[in-house]
Amino acid sequence: MSTIAKALKFLEVAPGEGVEKVTYLRNKDVIPMGPKRRTWGVWSLTFYWSITNVTISSWTGASSLLSLGLSVGETIGIILIGNVIISALALLNAAPGGYFHIGYTISQRVVFGIRGSTIGIIIRIILSVVWFGSQAYLGSLCLSCIFASWSHSYLTMKNTIPESVHMTTQELVGFVIFQLISLPPLLLKPERFNKILMVSCTLTFFAMLGMTVWAVARNGGSDGPLMSASTKMSSSTRGWYWIYGISSWYGSLSAGVSNQSDFTRFSKKTWSSLYGTIFSLVVIGTIVPLMGLIAASAFQERYGLDIWQPNQLIMFWLERDYSATSRAAAFFAGTVFTMSQICFNTMGNGYAGGMDLSGLLPRYFNITRGSIATALLSWVVQPWDFYNTSSTFVTVMSSFSVFMSPIVGIIIADFWVVRKKHLKLSHLYTDDRSGKYWYYHGVNYRNLIIWVIAFAPALPGLINSVTPSIKVSTGIRNFYYGNTIFEYCIAFFLVIVSSYIWPYKDVMEEDEFDYFGTFTEEECRAKGIVPYSEVTDKDLQLDPIVSVLSKENVIVLARSASDR
């Protein structure tokens, strides 16, 4: 065996529970999630979406809509409608995880094929790496608030870094330390992170509420001028700004919507995510941006400064009054927001990137390895440039919803309409040419073509947003304004139509046996399949693909498998 082969063998992940053999298609984090790891109930899934909405990004998110000239009422209306759409799509896209306990990477095998799934997975990995760095930078600013509350010297630290770097010495210290303290949480299993989310979400929400009350109180009880400001514009322009606002608000969370099944596969019951998703997105997801608007408006009127980010407000407290009271308030708020950023980054980007890398290269990555790799790679993107320069790169990354939205439409249409909630799990972990998800040489070209057809019309608008000197027609620009909505509808419609013209064979066929120990005995009875504990050697020979998987020790009978 060569040195390289030995090194690669050494780097392979351990089989783990439920998997006797790791291959390029499966490891313990890729196979359907067994009951032992499904620990999330209603509250866990409620706080999963809540952590997304009690962050700096959500607090400041309304400012971009307000900058279009819309009123606060219109801005909140757009956010509310956007959140209703997001919650509906998130719930629909969560179904593969809830019903079959599989994640995003495996759902990509269903719609794009065993090999074709690589495309959707790579896009998600890129997003996770970039946004991990972006949120880590915001978290480092919150961490700097803690250090500044401890030391006046840190608050007034002289910058020794050249201006061309677009980062101060204070920010560099905060970023390095934040990245380091972000690593230990990534070592935890995702299913064990739920209680930390609950604490962080609760503390951060009340910290945000306290900041809002403070700003209004300091302004004599007035919510400030922004709350009544509006710009005159034509009804057509206003209408397209509404569409653009709804589309961009959904686009900001499209990455999270796309990989919903990564986390609903940890749910105890199929629809544990229902009420929590609706409450967190529609209620919390609307209240937090509103609080951000009120606080910024009141602060502007009282002090004449435009401050949107909580960390800027905390630093203002310290710069204006470095008393024990201000330092204590800054320490508490800084700690809460730092914790919030760590939790959000861990769940939304770290674990997400780890799951995607585990699905792309399961022989060498499990969730933990992939999460650490995502964090380390995030240094390369230099996220401070996103916020301190006019970055074309961040414009492109913010527009990645152009590519993600049709994927969501394809998954939902395929699972709910075409397959009517039926999947054959055993065929998702084989490269056998007779497998249901092998399609043509491992690629479902039909859905790939639909994906391209859906996002292609938005590309000229994307190019125009990056390079305004390249002109496009009004129609093209308007399509880009509403790209996430239009693309989803195009992809959804084409998947359904194509399935009627060229129907899949045995599209609603499922395994007759619970080969992976995915379901409880109660769930097996409800689905009409044989429970894992009752599967025999004879049963494994009924399906040629299952027979091969059993010989490869991929499917192992209950009497010899680890307790799942």
GIGI-V258192 format. One record per backbone hydrogen bond with DSSP energy under -1.0 kcal/mol. CO is the residue of the C=O (numbers start at 1). NH is the residue of the N-H. E is the energy in kcal/mol with one decimal. If there is no record, write none. Layout:
co->(CO/CO)
nh->(NH/NH)
e->(E/E)
//
This chain:
co->(2/3/4/5/6/7/16/26/27/27/34/37/40/41/42/43/44/45/46/47/50/55/56/60/62/63/65/66/69/71/72/73/74/75/76/77/78/79/80/81/82/83/84/85/86/87/88/89/90/94/95/96/96/101/103/104/106/107/108/109/112/113/115/116/117/118/119/120/121/122/123/124/125/126/127/128/129/130/131/132/133/134/135/136/137/138/139/140/142/143/144/145/146/147/151/152/154/162/163/168/169/170/171/172/173/174/175/176/177/178/180/183/184/185/189/190/193/194/195/196/197/198/199/200/201/202/203/204/205/206/207/208/209/210/211/212/213/214/216/217/225/234/235/236/237/238/239/240/241/242/243/244/245/246/247/248/250/253/254/255/257/259/260/260/261/263/264/266/269/271/273/274/275/276/277/278/279/279/280/283/283/284/286/287/288/289/290/291/292/293/294/295/296/297/298/299/300/305/309/310/311/312/313/314/315/316/317/323/324/325/326/327/328/329/330/331/332/333/334/335/336/337/338/339/340/341/342/343/344/345/345/346/349/350/351/352/353/354/355/356/357/361/361/363/366/367/368/369/370/371/372/373/374/376/377/379/382/383/384/385/389/391/392/393/394/397/399/400/400/401/404/405/406/407/408/409/410/411/412/413/413/414/415/424/425/432/435/437/438/440/442/442/443/443/444/445/446/447/448/449/450/451/452/455/456/458/459/460/461/462/463/467/473/474/475/476/477/478/480/482/483/484/485/486/487/488/489/490/491/492/493/494/495/496/497/498/506/512/513/520/521/522/523/524/524/530/531/532/536/538/539/543/544/545/546/547/548/549/549/550/557/557/564)
nh->(6/7/8/9/10/11/19/23/30/31/37/39/268/45/46/47/48/49/50/51/54/59/60/63/66/67/68/69/231/75/76/77/78/79/80/81/82/83/84/85/86/87/88/89/90/91/92/93/94/98/99/100/102/33/107/108/110/111/112/113/444/117/118/119/121/122/123/124/125/126/127/128/129/130/131/132/133/134/135/136/137/138/139/140/141/142/143/144/146/147/148/149/150/151/155/156/157/165/166/172/173/174/175/176/177/178/179/180/181/182/183/186/187/188/192/193/197/198/199/200/201/202/203/204/205/206/207/208/209/210/211/212/213/214/215/216/217/218/221/220/228/238/239/240/241/242/243/244/245/246/247/248/249/250/251/252/253/257/258/259/260/262/263/264/265/266/267/40/272/274/277/278/279/280/281/282/283/284/285/286/287/288/290/291/292/293/294/295/296/297/298/299/300/301/302/303/304/307/313/314/315/316/317/318/319/320/321/327/328/329/330/331/332/333/334/335/336/337/338/339/340/341/342/343/344/345/346/347/348/349/350/351/353/354/355/356/357/358/359/360/361/364/365/13/370/371/372/373/374/375/376/377/378/379/380/382/385/386/388/389/391/395/396/397/398/400/402/403/404/405/408/409/410/411/412/413/414/415/416/417/418/419/421/427/428/435/438/114/442/443/115/116/440/445/448/449/450/451/452/453/454/455/456/458/459/462/463/464/465/466/467/470/477/478/479/480/481/482/483/486/487/488/489/490/491/492/493/494/495/496/497/498/499/500/501/502/509/530/515/524/525/526/527/528/529/514/534/535/540/541/542/547/548/549/550/551/552/554/555/553/560/561/36)
e->(-2.3/-2.3/-2.7/-2.3/-2.2/-1.7/-1.3/-2.0/-1.4/-1.8/-1.4/-1.5/-2.9/-1.9/-1.8/-2.4/-1.4/-1.3/-1.7/-2.2/-1.2/-2.3/-2.4/-1.6/-2.3/-1.8/-1.2/-1.8/-1.9/-2.7/-2.8/-2.1/-2.6/-2.4/-2.7/-2.5/-2.9/-2.6/-2.0/-2.3/-2.7/-2.6/-2.0/-2.6/-2.9/-2.1/-2.1/-2.7/-1.0/-2.1/-3.4/-1.9/-1.0/-2.7/-1.9/-1.7/-1.3/-1.8/-2.8/-1.1/-2.5/-1.7/-1.7/-1.4/-1.8/-2.6/-1.9/-1.6/-2.2/-2.4/-2.1/-2.4/-2.4/-2.4/-2.7/-1.8/-1.8/-2.2/-2.6/-2.0/-2.0/-1.7/-2.3/-2.1/-1.4/-1.3/-2.3/-2.0/-1.1/-2.0/-2.6/-1.6/-1.0/-2.1/-1.6/-1.9/-1.4/-1.8/-1.5/-2.3/-2.3/-2.1/-2.6/-2.5/-2.1/-2.5/-2.5/-1.8/-2.5/-1.1/-1.0/-1.1/-1.8/-1.3/-2.1/-1.7/-1.6/-1.8/-1.7/-2.4/-2.9/-1.8/-2.2/-2.5/-2.3/-1.8/-1.8/-2.5/-2.3/-2.3/-2.1/-2.1/-2.4/-2.5/-2.4/-2.2/-2.6/-2.7/-2.7/-1.6/-1.5/-2.6/-2.3/-2.3/-2.2/-2.0/-2.0/-3.0/-2.9/-2.7/-2.6/-3.0/-2.4/-2.3/-2.7/-1.8/-1.4/-2.1/-2.4/-1.2/-1.3/-1.6/-1.7/-2.1/-1.1/-1.5/-1.7/-2.6/-1.4/-1.3/-2.4/-1.8/-2.6/-2.7/-2.3/-2.4/-1.6/-1.7/-1.6/-1.1/-2.5/-2.2/-1.5/-2.6/-2.2/-2.2/-2.5/-2.6/-2.1/-2.5/-2.6/-2.3/-2.2/-1.9/-2.0/-2.8/-2.0/-1.0/-1.6/-2.3/-2.2/-1.8/-1.8/-1.7/-2.7/-2.2/-2.3/-2.5/-2.2/-2.4/-2.7/-2.5/-2.5/-2.7/-2.8/-2.4/-2.4/-2.5/-2.1/-2.5/-2.2/-2.3/-2.2/-2.6/-2.8/-2.5/-2.5/-2.5/-2.9/-1.4/-3.4/-3.6/-2.4/-2.3/-2.9/-2.0/-2.5/-2.2/-1.8/-2.1/-3.0/-1.5/-2.1/-2.2/-2.5/-2.4/-2.2/-2.4/-2.2/-2.1/-2.4/-2.6/-1.3/-1.1/-1.3/-1.4/-1.9/-1.3/-1.6/-1.1/-1.5/-1.0/-2.0/-2.5/-2.5/-1.6/-2.3/-1.5/-1.7/-2.6/-1.9/-2.0/-2.3/-2.5/-2.4/-2.3/-2.5/-2.6/-2.6/-1.6/-2.2/-2.8/-3.4/-1.2/-2.0/-2.1/-1.4/-1.6/-1.5/-1.4/-2.4/-2.2/-1.8/-1.2/-1.6/-2.6/-2.0/-2.4/-2.1/-2.7/-2.2/-2.0/-2.5/-1.4/-1.5/-2.2/-2.7/-2.3/-2.0/-1.5/-3.0/-2.2/-2.4/-2.7/-2.2/-2.1/-2.1/-1.6/-1.5/-2.7/-2.9/-1.1/-2.0/-2.5/-2.7/-2.7/-2.5/-2.6/-2.2/-1.5/-2.5/-2.8/-1.5/-1.1/-1.9/-3.3/-1.6/-2.4/-1.7/-2.4/-2.2/-1.9/-2.1/-1.3/-2.3/-2.5/-1.6/-1.2/-1.3/-1.2/-1.3/-2.6/-1.9/-2.4/-2.4/-1.8/-1.7/-2.9/-1.1/-1.3/-1.7/-1.5/-1.2)
//
